[in-house]
Amino acid sequence: MLWFLIILAVIAFVLIGMYNSLVRLRVRVNSAWADIDVQLKRRWELIPNLVETVKGSAGHERETLQQVIEARNRAMGAQSPGEAAAAEEVLTGSLGRLFALSEAYPQLRAAEAFTGLQGSLDEIEEAVQNARRYYNAVVRDYNTKTRVFPTNLLAGLSGHRPREFFTLDDERQREGPQVSFS
């Protein structure tokens, strides 16, 4: 009887440990996603200032400016990591076209406000990349934990489902917009 109670206690402790590790990883995934969200919001808040600066020098480039704003609005409305990644790819592409305008308008490239905003956007892009890498690493650990035996049995019973990675489909978009002052 005593052996039975000891075995039962060991099994209970193992189950509690597995469940707690799943919960810790889920909290880390949520926290990592919140970090990405913060960086993306910083980026989204910077874009209207960038568009307004470009309007001053290249206001007749309305189509490009409108594409940037529309891409920003789609990115802000994304609900899942997959949707966010797709929307961010479009936004990065439209920002690249916006920066290409600086090549056609030297007065824009020379404007302090524009170069300052470009520098800020570069910093934010770097922070987004770092947050994305961390998020994907945590999701990898969480997804692995939810799929390996015996934790997968407990994960299925307790509602722990694999999470979606935040990936970019277009290899060219992985670097962020290219800024050149040459």
Buried (B, 14 or more C-beta within 10 A) or exposed (E): EEEEEEEEEEEEEEBEEBBEBBEEBBEBBBEBBEBBBEBBEBBBEBBEBBBEBBEEBBEEBEEBBEBBEEBBEBBBEBEEBBBBBBBBBBBBBBBBBBBBBBEEBEEBBEBEBBBEBBEBBEEBBEBBBEBBEBBBEBBEBBBEBBEEEEBBEBBEEEEBEEBBBBEBEEEEBEEBBEBEEE
